[in-house]
Amino acid sequence: MKKNWLLSFAVIALCCCFNSCNTATPEEYFDIAVLNSNMLAGFANDGFERQLESPPAMMVAGQDKPVAEKRIDFLQTQLHFIEEDFAKLKDLKTTEDAKIIIEPSIALYEYVLPVYKKEYSELANLYDDNAPKEKIAALKQSIHDKYAAEFETLYNQLISNGKLYAAKHTIKVNWNVGSAE
């Protein structure tokens, strides 16, 4: 009897240990759900479009000058990081406490990812193919008109909820005055 009780106690203690290991701290929730969304700032607006207009340059062997990265490669790199952040977000256990930041963050990622994969890929290809400026401008304007307002609403909701969550958990954050508010 005593042996069964000790075994039961050990199993319960082990389960509690594993359960506590699966719960992220409030800071980790905040970093993944709110801070990682900074990568999305500028979506459907001038910020990301400026990056496509002037992609990073890199040195290539045998060249004397830096060569601009192809826009589609730049976009794929950005998309890779966004998808990694989204996967981390979806891996978080949604607690009642963290739901205030997880749900709007998931909604934001689900909103932007299809646009990156379709419209922004088309725009990157237009740049890479040296399409007429009018065609590029028309697609940029279309992206802005279709997606900017809803993005701002989703992003501002996440930031607003993030401020509440940070205050509740005394997470020190330097909120940039130039944010999407």
Z-matrix of the N, CA and C atoms (Angstrom, degrees):
N
C 1 1.449
C 2 1.521 1 110.76
N 3 1.328 2 115.38 1 -46.51
C 4 1.462 3 120.43 2 -179.85
C 5 1.526 4 109.91 3 -62.67
N 6 1.332 5 117.13 4 -38.06
C 7 1.462 6 122.01 5 -179.94
C 8 1.536 7 110.61 6 -64.78
N 9 1.324 8 118.31 7 -41.53
C 10 1.468 9 122.21 8 177.85
C 11 1.525 10 111.69 9 -64.38
N 12 1.342 11 114.94 10 -39.12
C 13 1.452 12 119.11 11 178.96
C 14 1.525 13 110.71 12 -64.60
N 15 1.319 14 118.20 13 -43.08
C 16 1.458 15 122.17 14 178.50
C 17 1.526 16 111.21 15 -65.15
N 18 1.314 17 116.49 16 -40.17
C 19 1.461 18 120.55 17 177.50
C 20 1.524 19 111.05 18 -64.46
N 21 1.313 20 116.58 19 -43.42
C 22 1.471 21 120.86 20 177.90
C 23 1.518 22 110.53 21 -61.95
N 24 1.325 23 116.09 22 -43.82
C 25 1.463 24 120.39 23 179.19
C 26 1.528 25 110.97 24 -61.53
N 27 1.328 26 116.50 25 -42.82
C 28 1.467 27 121.19 26 179.99
C 29 1.528 28 110.81 27 -63.71
N 30 1.329 29 117.58 28 -40.91
C 31 1.464 30 121.43 29 179.43
C 32 1.526 31 110.52 30 -65.50
N 33 1.325 32 117.11 31 -44.00
C 34 1.475 33 120.86 32 178.97
C 35 1.529 34 110.30 33 -63.41
N 36 1.324 35 117.05 34 -43.63
C 37 1.468 36 120.70 35 179.62
C 38 1.530 37 110.78 36 -62.51
N 39 1.316 38 116.14 37 -41.77
C 40 1.466 39 120.77 38 178.82
C 41 1.526 40 110.96 39 -64.45
N 42 1.327 41 117.60 40 -42.56
C 43 1.476 42 121.40 41 177.92
C 44 1.524 43 110.92 42 -61.57
N 45 1.333 44 115.50 43 -43.10
C 46 1.469 45 119.04 44 178.75
C 47 1.523 46 110.91 45 -62.56
N 48 1.317 47 116.16 46 -39.53
C 49 1.462 48 120.48 47 179.28
C 50 1.517 49 110.70 48 -62.97
N 51 1.338 50 116.70 49 -47.70
C 52 1.465 51 120.39 50 179.11
C 53 1.520 52 111.45 51 -64.49
N 54 1.313 53 117.02 52 -38.07
C 55 1.459 54 120.62 53 -179.88
C 56 1.523 55 110.60 54 -65.40
N 57 1.322 56 116.88 55 -41.54
C 58 1.460 57 119.70 56 -179.81
C 59 1.522 58 111.22 57 -69.57
N 60 1.329 59 117.52 58 -27.20
C 61 1.458 60 120.72 59 178.79
C 62 1.532 61 111.55 60 -71.90
N 63 1.316 62 117.23 61 -23.85
C 64 1.460 63 120.94 62 -178.34
C 65 1.515 64 113.05 63 -85.88
N 66 1.317 65 118.90 64 -6.72
C 67 1.446 66 122.14 65 -178.10
C 68 1.525 67 109.21 66 -98.16
N 69 1.304 68 115.83 67 122.88
C 70 1.460 69 120.91 68 178.94
C 71 1.524 70 109.34 69 -77.41
N 72 1.316 71 115.61 70 158.25
C 73 1.460 72 120.54 71 176.18
C 74 1.529 73 108.77 72 -76.53
N 75 1.331 74 118.05 73 161.42
C 76 1.466 75 119.48 74 176.41
C 77 1.536 76 112.33 75 -56.13
N 78 1.333 77 116.76 76 -35.88
C 79 1.461 78 120.04 77 178.97
C 80 1.527 79 111.15 78 -64.81
N 81 1.342 80 116.58 79 -40.14
C 82 1.462 81 120.10 80 178.97
C 83 1.532 82 110.63 81 -66.58
N 84 1.320 83 116.24 82 -42.57
C 85 1.465 84 119.72 83 175.59
C 86 1.528 85 110.12 84 -57.50
N 87 1.316 86 115.62 85 -46.74
C 88 1.462 87 120.79 86 -178.49
C 89 1.526 88 111.36 87 -62.81
N 90 1.323 89 116.48 88 -46.24
C 91 1.469 90 120.28 89 -179.29
C 92 1.523 91 111.38 90 -59.32
N 93 1.324 92 116.51 91 -45.89
C 94 1.463 93 120.45 92 -175.52
C 95 1.530 94 111.70 93 -74.92
N 96 1.333 95 117.10 94 -43.74
C 97 1.466 96 120.09 95 -174.49
C 98 1.524 97 113.41 96 -81.97
N 99 1.320 98 117.69 97 -33.78
C 100 1.471 99 119.80 98 -174.07
C 101 1.529 100 112.12 99 -108.99
N 102 1.318 101 117.03 100 -56.06
C 103 1.470 102 118.85 101 -174.86
C 104 1.528 103 112.86 102 -63.90
N 105 1.321 104 117.50 103 -39.25
C 106 1.465 105 119.09 104 179.57
C 107 1.526 106 112.35 105 -63.12
N 108 1.318 107 117.17 106 -21.45
C 109 1.468 108 119.90 107 178.91
C 110 1.530 109 112.02 108 -68.33
N 111 1.327 110 117.53 109 -12.99
C 112 1.467 111 120.24 110 176.33
C 113 1.524 112 111.22 111 -58.29
N 114 1.326 113 116.43 112 -27.22
C 115 1.463 114 121.09 113 178.36
C 116 1.531 115 110.38 114 -62.10
N 117 1.321 116 116.55 115 -23.25
C 118 1.462 117 121.18 116 -177.17
C 119 1.529 118 112.83 117 -91.20
N 120 1.321 119 117.03 118 -11.87
C 121 1.464 120 120.47 119 -179.30
C 122 1.525 121 109.50 120 -57.17
N 123 1.292 122 116.21 121 137.74
C 124 1.460 123 121.13 122 -178.50
C 125 1.517 124 112.44 123 95.50
N 126 1.337 125 117.06 124 -3.80
C 127 1.459 126 121.86 125 179.04
C 128 1.527 127 109.78 126 -59.65
N 129 1.334 128 116.12 127 136.94
C 130 1.468 129 124.07 128 178.07
C 131 1.530 130 111.79 129 57.62
N 132 1.313 131 115.39 130 25.65
C 133 1.458 132 121.28 131 179.12
C 134 1.515 133 109.60 132 -144.90
N 135 1.312 134 115.17 133 -172.71
C 136 1.458 135 120.96 134 -174.59
C 137 1.521 136 114.36 135 -60.59
N 138 1.327 137 117.95 136 -32.31
C 139 1.459 138 120.87 137 -174.52
C 140 1.514 139 113.80 138 -55.52
N 141 1.314 140 117.13 139 -58.63
C 142 1.460 141 119.79 140 -178.10
C 143 1.522 142 110.85 141 -72.53
N 144 1.306 143 117.25 142 -34.41
C 145 1.465 144 120.29 143 -179.91
C 146 1.529 145 111.51 144 -64.89
N 147 1.334 146 117.25 145 -34.85
C 148 1.471 147 120.23 146 175.54
C 149 1.518 148 110.76 147 -64.44
N 150 1.338 149 116.41 148 -36.33
C 151 1.463 150 119.92 149 178.48
C 152 1.526 151 110.54 150 -66.17
N 153 1.315 152 117.14 151 -35.51
C 154 1.462 153 119.77 152 176.96
C 155 1.529 154 111.32 153 -71.54
N 156 1.325 155 116.73 154 -36.16
C 157 1.466 156 120.13 155 179.07
C 158 1.524 157 111.21 156 -64.88
N 159 1.314 158 116.25 157 -38.88
C 160 1.469 159 121.58 158 -177.43
C 161 1.522 160 109.46 159 -126.84
N 162 1.326 161 117.46 160 77.67
C 163 1.470 162 119.68 161 -177.48
C 164 1.525 163 110.82 162 -68.10
N 165 1.320 164 116.42 163 161.66
C 166 1.461 165 119.73 164 178.52
C 167 1.529 166 110.95 165 -59.70
N 168 1.303 167 115.56 166 150.94
C 169 1.461 168 121.12 167 176.59
C 170 1.521 169 108.70 168 -108.66
N 171 1.323 170 115.54 169 151.73
C 172 1.463 171 119.87 170 179.66
C 173 1.520 172 109.48 171 -141.01
N 174 1.301 173 114.72 172 155.40
C 175 1.455 174 119.86 173 176.83
C 176 1.522 175 108.66 174 -81.08
N 177 1.314 176 115.92 175 136.64
C 178 1.462 177 122.26 176 178.74
C 179 1.520 178 107.15 177 -118.86
N 180 1.324 179 115.40 178 139.09
C 181 1.461 180 120.12 179 -179.89
C 182 1.524 181 109.90 180 -56.32
N 183 1.336 182 115.73 181 133.37
C 184 1.460 183 121.02 182 178.70
C 185 1.522 184 113.24 183 87.85
N 186 1.311 185 118.60 184 -2.81
C 187 1.469 186 122.31 185 179.79
C 188 1.529 187 109.13 186 -108.78
N 189 1.327 188 115.81 187 143.06
C 190 1.462 189 120.17 188 178.13
C 191 1.525 190 111.98 189 -84.88
N 192 1.329 191 116.07 190 -26.97
C 193 1.465 192 120.79 191 -176.87
C 194 1.527 193 109.65 192 -116.56
N 195 1.335 194 115.71 193 156.16
C 196 1.463 195 118.75 194 175.81
C 197 1.532 196 110.41 195 -64.89
N 198 1.319 197 115.74 196 149.22
C 199 1.455 198 122.20 197 179.72
C 200 1.528 199 108.09 198 -113.81
N 201 1.320 200 116.42 199 133.77
C 202 1.466 201 120.58 200 179.60
C 203 1.521 202 109.88 201 -65.65
N 204 1.316 203 114.97 202 137.41
C 205 1.459 204 120.69 203 176.72
C 206 1.527 205 108.61 204 -68.66
N 207 1.323 206 116.74 205 144.41
C 208 1.457 207 119.16 206 175.72
C 209 1.519 208 107.96 207 -62.09
N 210 1.320 209 115.88 208 141.16
C 211 1.460 210 119.87 209 -178.04
C 212 1.522 211 111.87 210 -63.29
N 213 1.319 212 117.41 211 -37.12
C 214 1.459 213 119.42 212 -179.28
C 215 1.526 214 110.34 213 -66.35
N 216 1.335 215 117.56 214 -34.45
C 217 1.466 216 120.61 215 176.79
C 218 1.529 217 110.58 216 -68.65
N 219 1.327 218 115.60 217 -42.57
C 220 1.470 219 120.64 218 176.11
C 221 1.523 220 110.01 219 -59.29
N 222 1.328 221 116.70 220 -46.21
C 223 1.458 222 121.29 221 179.62
C 224 1.527 223 111.12 222 -61.92
N 225 1.320 224 117.60 223 -42.92
C 226 1.463 225 120.93 224 179.66
C 227 1.526 226 111.26 225 -63.26
N 228 1.314 227 117.18 226 -36.43
C 229 1.462 228 120.63 227 176.47
C 230 1.523 229 110.30 228 -64.66
N 231 1.329 230 115.98 229 -46.54
C 232 1.463 231 120.32 230 177.83
C 233 1.522 232 110.48 231 -59.88
N 234 1.312 233 116.01 232 -45.47
C 235 1.455 234 121.92 233 -179.44
C 236 1.523 235 111.15 234 -61.52
N 237 1.307 236 117.00 235 -39.10
C 238 1.471 237 121.32 236 177.90
C 239 1.528 238 110.66 237 -59.34
N 240 1.333 239 117.25 238 -47.37
C 241 1.456 240 120.76 239 -179.84
C 242 1.531 241 111.47 240 -66.09
N 243 1.319 242 116.84 241 -39.71
C 244 1.461 243 120.52 242 178.91
C 245 1.531 244 110.18 243 -63.60
N 246 1.323 245 116.99 244 -43.69
C 247 1.466 246 120.12 245 179.23
C 248 1.530 247 111.67 246 -66.17
N 249 1.322 248 117.54 247 -36.11
C 250 1.469 249 120.29 248 175.83
C 251 1.523 250 110.73 249 -63.39
N 252 1.341 251 116.49 250 -44.78
C 253 1.459 252 120.26 251 178.61
C 254 1.526 253 110.72 252 -62.97
N 255 1.324 254 116.74 253 -40.18
C 256 1.460 255 121.04 254 179.57
C 257 1.530 256 110.47 255 -64.82
N 258 1.310 257 117.73 256 -39.43
C 259 1.468 258 121.03 257 177.91
C 260 1.529 259 110.49 258 -63.36
N 261 1.332 260 117.61 259 -41.50
C 262 1.467 261 120.97 260 177.02
C 263 1.524 262 110.15 261 -61.89
N 264 1.312 263 115.81 262 -40.98
C 265 1.458 264 120.97 263 179.57
C 266 1.528 265 111.06 264 -62.57
N 267 1.320 266 116.25 265 -46.54
C 268 1.466 267 120.01 266 -179.31
C 269 1.527 268 112.44 267 -67.93
N 270 1.333 269 117.34 268 -23.18
C 271 1.463 270 121.34 269 178.64
C 272 1.530 271 112.62 270 -77.37
N 273 1.337 272 116.55 271 -16.84
C 274 1.463 273 119.17 272 178.78
C 275 1.523 274 110.31 273 -67.72
N 276 1.306 275 115.38 274 140.77
C 277 1.456 276 120.65 275 174.00
C 278 1.534 277 107.08 276 -74.85
N 279 1.318 278 116.70 277 125.33
C 280 1.462 279 119.94 278 -179.95
C 281 1.518 280 109.18 279 -80.78
N 282 1.316 281 115.23 280 105.34
C 283 1.462 282 121.02 281 176.50
C 284 1.520 283 108.27 282 -92.99
N 285 1.299 284 115.77 283 163.24
C 286 1.466 285 120.09 284 177.82
C 287 1.531 286 110.15 285 -59.24
N 288 1.315 287 115.70 286 -38.07
C 289 1.462 288 121.32 287 -179.33
C 290 1.527 289 112.29 288 -68.89
N 291 1.321 290 117.16 289 -43.19
C 292 1.472 291 121.10 290 -174.64
C 293 1.527 292 113.25 291 -86.63
N 294 1.322 293 117.28 292 -9.64
C 295 1.463 294 121.43 293 -178.58
C 296 1.534 295 111.48 294 -54.78
N 297 1.326 296 116.93 295 -31.93
C 298 1.466 297 122.52 296 -178.03
C 299 1.533 298 112.17 297 -61.17
N 300 1.338 299 117.20 298 -26.53
C 301 1.466 300 119.36 299 178.75
C 302 1.526 301 112.55 300 -109.08
N 303 1.315 302 117.37 301 -27.79
C 304 1.467 303 119.38 302 -177.97
C 305 1.526 304 111.48 303 -70.49
N 306 1.315 305 117.32 304 -48.19
C 307 1.465 306 119.92 305 -176.35
C 308 1.533 307 113.28 306 -61.74
N 309 1.332 308 119.28 307 -47.55
C 310 1.480 309 117.02 308 177.78
C 311 1.524 310 113.25 309 -68.04
N 312 1.329 311 116.94 310 -28.74
C 313 1.457 312 119.66 311 178.07
C 314 1.528 313 110.34 312 -68.81
N 315 1.326 314 117.07 313 -43.78
C 316 1.467 315 120.64 314 177.16
C 317 1.530 316 109.77 315 -61.13
N 318 1.329 317 116.87 316 -43.47
C 319 1.468 318 120.37 317 179.17
C 320 1.527 319 110.99 318 -59.85
N 321 1.314 320 117.20 319 -39.51
C 322 1.459 321 121.58 320 179.46
C 323 1.529 322 111.05 321 -64.77
N 324 1.312 323 117.03 322 -48.39
C 325 1.468 324 120.33 323 179.22
C 326 1.526 325 111.30 324 -62.91
N 327 1.318 326 116.44 325 -42.29
C 328 1.465 327 119.40 326 179.48
C 329 1.529 328 111.60 327 -64.73
N 330 1.314 329 117.18 328 -26.67
C 331 1.463 330 121.99 329 178.29
C 332 1.528 331 111.48 330 -74.87
N 333 1.327 332 117.16 331 -44.18
C 334 1.464 333 120.01 332 -172.47
C 335 1.524 334 114.45 333 -84.62
N 336 1.322 335 117.82 334 -32.35
C 337 1.471 336 119.50 335 -174.54
C 338 1.528 337 114.05 336 -56.38
N 339 1.328 338 120.02 337 -46.47
C 340 1.472 339 118.26 338 179.17
C 341 1.535 340 112.98 339 -62.41
N 342 1.309 341 116.79 340 -31.06
C 343 1.472 342 120.39 341 -179.99
C 344 1.526 343 110.23 342 -71.52
N 345 1.328 344 116.49 343 -41.14
C 346 1.465 345 119.58 344 175.55
C 347 1.523 346 110.19 345 -59.48
N 348 1.329 347 115.95 346 -42.79
C 349 1.455 348 120.49 347 -175.80
C 350 1.526 349 113.38 348 -72.47
N 351 1.325 350 117.11 349 -29.03
C 352 1.465 351 119.08 350 -176.66
C 353 1.535 352 111.82 351 -106.46
N 354 1.321 353 116.43 352 -75.47
C 355 1.460 354 120.09 353 -172.85
C 356 1.527 355 113.35 354 -64.73
N 357 1.336 356 116.54 355 -44.41
C 358 1.466 357 117.69 356 -179.98
C 359 1.524 358 111.32 357 -68.69
N 360 1.319 359 117.82 358 -32.18
C 361 1.473 360 119.86 359 174.45
C 362 1.523 361 109.99 360 -64.54
N 363 1.318 362 116.40 361 -41.69
C 364 1.471 363 120.15 362 177.07
C 365 1.525 364 110.72 363 -61.69
N 366 1.335 365 115.93 364 -42.48
C 367 1.468 366 120.27 365 179.87
C 368 1.528 367 110.50 366 -64.69
N 369 1.316 368 117.31 367 -43.71
C 370 1.468 369 120.53 368 178.73
C 371 1.524 370 110.32 369 -60.40
N 372 1.314 371 116.78 370 -42.04
C 373 1.464 372 120.04 371 178.35
C 374 1.525 373 112.08 372 -65.55
N 375 1.329 374 117.09 373 -37.24
C 376 1.466 375 119.54 374 176.40
C 377 1.530 376 110.41 375 -60.71
N 378 1.321 377 116.41 376 -45.25
C 379 1.468 378 120.18 377 177.20
C 380 1.529 379 110.40 378 -60.02
N 381 1.337 380 116.18 379 -49.52
C 382 1.467 381 120.15 380 -177.07
C 383 1.527 382 112.22 381 -62.99
N 384 1.328 383 116.97 382 -30.93
C 385 1.461 384 121.49 383 -179.72
C 386 1.525 385 113.02 384 -88.66
N 387 1.342 386 115.94 385 6.32
C 388 1.470 387 121.87 386 -178.32
C 389 1.535 388 111.60 387 52.46
N 390 1.322 389 114.92 388 47.27
C 391 1.467 390 120.63 389 178.24
C 392 1.526 391 109.29 390 -65.38
N 393 1.317 392 117.16 391 160.52
C 394 1.474 393 119.61 392 177.37
C 395 1.529 394 111.29 393 -57.06
N 396 1.319 395 115.10 394 143.34
C 397 1.469 396 121.11 395 -178.11
C 398 1.522 397 111.70 396 -57.24
N 399 1.330 398 116.72 397 -33.69
C 400 1.461 399 120.23 398 -179.28
C 401 1.526 400 111.06 399 -65.24
N 402 1.315 401 116.19 400 -38.90
C 403 1.465 402 120.93 401 179.65
C 404 1.524 403 110.58 402 -67.26
N 405 1.330 404 116.00 403 -41.95
C 406 1.461 405 121.29 404 177.45
C 407 1.529 406 109.69 405 -63.51
N 408 1.318 407 116.06 406 -46.55
C 409 1.468 408 120.93 407 -179.33
C 410 1.526 409 111.09 408 -62.04
N 411 1.314 410 117.16 409 -38.90
C 412 1.467 411 120.72 410 -179.82
C 413 1.529 412 110.89 411 -64.69
N 414 1.319 413 117.53 412 -42.06
C 415 1.458 414 119.83 413 179.43
C 416 1.525 415 110.96 414 -69.60
N 417 1.327 416 117.34 415 -40.82
C 418 1.464 417 120.56 416 176.42
C 419 1.529 418 110.30 417 -57.71
N 420 1.330 419 116.18 418 -45.45
C 421 1.463 420 120.39 419 -179.62
C 422 1.525 421 111.32 420 -65.50
N 423 1.318 422 116.28 421 -38.80
C 424 1.461 423 120.80 422 178.42
C 425 1.532 424 111.07 423 -62.60
N 426 1.320 425 116.94 424 -43.91
C 427 1.469 426 121.16 425 178.05
C 428 1.523 427 109.54 426 -61.05
N 429 1.309 428 115.66 427 -46.66
C 430 1.464 429 120.11 428 179.90
C 431 1.527 430 110.85 429 -60.49
N 432 1.319 431 116.62 430 -49.11
C 433 1.462 432 120.77 431 -176.47
C 434 1.525 433 112.56 432 -63.68
N 435 1.329 434 116.65 433 -38.43
C 436 1.464 435 120.80 434 -176.95
C 437 1.526 436 113.26 435 -78.28
N 438 1.330 437 117.57 436 -33.59
C 439 1.457 438 119.03 437 -165.95
C 440 1.532 439 116.42 438 -121.69
N 441 1.310 440 119.57 439 -19.55
C 442 1.466 441 120.52 440 -171.64
C 443 1.528 442 113.09 441 -63.42
N 444 1.310 443 117.90 442 -46.44
C 445 1.466 444 120.05 443 -175.48
C 446 1.530 445 111.90 444 -63.14
N 447 1.313 446 117.10 445 -47.58
C 448 1.472 447 120.18 446 -179.79
C 449 1.526 448 110.50 447 -66.28
N 450 1.330 449 117.09 448 -38.25
C 451 1.460 450 119.71 449 176.94
C 452 1.528 451 110.02 450 -59.49
N 453 1.320 452 116.98 451 -47.24
C 454 1.472 453 120.89 452 -179.69
C 455 1.525 454 110.77 453 -59.02
N 456 1.328 455 116.67 454 -41.76
C 457 1.462 456 120.52 455 178.39
C 458 1.521 457 110.85 456 -61.82
N 459 1.323 458 117.24 457 -49.23
C 460 1.467 459 121.47 458 -179.68
C 461 1.527 460 111.42 459 -64.07
N 462 1.325 461 116.34 460 -44.04
C 463 1.459 462 120.98 461 -178.14
C 464 1.531 463 110.80 462 -65.36
N 465 1.331 464 116.24 463 -45.30
C 466 1.465 465 119.75 464 -180.00
C 467 1.523 466 111.73 465 -64.10
N 468 1.341 467 117.24 466 -36.11
C 469 1.460 468 120.48 467 176.58
C 470 1.524 469 110.26 468 -63.30
N 471 1.321 470 116.85 469 -43.95
C 472 1.460 471 120.57 470 178.50
C 473 1.529 472 110.98 471 -62.36
N 474 1.312 473 117.34 472 -45.72
C 475 1.471 474 120.32 473 -179.30
C 476 1.520 475 110.55 474 -65.11
N 477 1.313 476 117.04 475 -41.41
C 478 1.460 477 120.64 476 178.10
C 479 1.529 478 110.83 477 -61.30
N 480 1.321 479 116.44 478 -46.68
C 481 1.463 480 120.40 479 177.37
C 482 1.525 481 110.96 480 -65.61
N 483 1.331 482 116.06 481 -35.70
C 484 1.459 483 120.42 482 177.65
C 485 1.517 484 111.86 483 -62.25
N 486 1.314 485 116.99 484 -37.82
C 487 1.467 486 120.82 485 177.95
C 488 1.526 487 110.69 486 -65.10
N 489 1.323 488 116.13 487 -41.78
C 490 1.465 489 119.86 488 177.91
C 491 1.530 490 110.89 489 -63.80
N 492 1.318 491 115.80 490 -45.02
C 493 1.463 492 121.45 491 -179.23
C 494 1.532 493 109.98 492 -64.06
N 495 1.310 494 117.35 493 -44.44
C 496 1.470 495 121.09 494 -179.88
C 497 1.528 496 110.42 495 -62.72
N 498 1.317 497 116.68 496 -42.94
C 499 1.464 498 119.95 497 179.59
C 500 1.526 499 110.87 498 -64.43
N 501 1.324 500 116.57 499 -43.32
C 502 1.470 501 121.16 500 -179.85
C 503 1.524 502 111.53 501 -60.32
N 504 1.320 503 116.75 502 -36.26
C 505 1.469 504 121.46 503 -176.36
C 506 1.528 505 112.64 504 -103.48
N 507 1.319 506 116.79 505 12.76
C 508 1.472 507 123.85 506 -178.63
C 509 1.533 508 111.98 507 46.39
N 510 1.323 509 114.22 508 48.72
C 511 1.461 510 120.87 509 175.25
C 512 1.522 511 106.45 510 -90.62
N 513 1.313 512 115.94 511 121.39
C 514 1.467 513 119.91 512 -178.30
C 515 1.518 514 109.50 513 -78.22
N 516 1.318 515 115.30 514 121.58
C 517 1.453 516 121.55 515 -178.98
C 518 1.522 517 108.22 516 -134.82
N 519 1.323 518 115.55 517 134.42
C 520 1.449 519 120.40 518 174.28
C 521 1.522 520 106.85 519 -94.44
N 522 1.333 521 116.95 520 93.62
C 523 1.460 522 121.03 521 -178.25
C 524 1.515 523 108.53 522 -72.41
N 525 1.314 524 115.59 523 118.28
C 526 1.455 525 122.76 524 -179.85
C 527 1.519 526 109.49 525 -64.59
N 528 1.322 527 116.17 526 130.40
C 529 1.457 528 120.98 527 -179.59
C 530 1.527 529 109.89 528 -63.19
N 531 1.320 530 118.14 529 -28.72
C 532 1.468 531 122.03 530 -178.08
C 533 1.508 532 113.53 531 -87.96
N 534 1.338 533 118.65 532 20.35
C 535 1.463 534 120.24 533 -179.39
C 536 1.519 535 110.36 534 -71.47
N 537 1.301 536 115.51 535 -176.59
C 538 1.467 537 121.75 536 -173.44
C 539 1.525 538 112.56 537 -76.64
N 540 1.299 539 119.33 538 23.97
C 541 1.460 540 121.02 539 -179.66
C 542 1.499 541 111.51 540 -84.19
